[in-house]
Amino acid sequence: MFAQTFGLIFLAELGDKTQLATLSLAASGESRTTVFLAAASALVLTSAIGVVAGEAVARLVPPVWITRVAGMAFLVMGGLLLAKGGK
């Protein structure tokens, strides 16, 4: 489970707006250590919120339905992006 979660989050975060914002802040010449620690702390906090929210939802909704709805949401978002055609 650790490797699966790590891999999924790692791939999802590569090249996204968060990484680009972090790159921009690090390139600004400020303390790279501070930028790293702040960005890592923010990712840990947002992940913690996701885990707590996921646990709360899982108490109300069977996990199989959470997976199905999440899968459908990704398919719909992908379809909308394809339909948009880069516009």
Secondary structure, 3 states (H helix, E strand, C coil): CHHHHHHHHHHHHCCCHHHHHHHHHHHCCCCHHHHHHHHHHHHHHHHHHHHHHHHHHHHHCCHHHHHHHHHHHHHHHHHHHHHHCCC
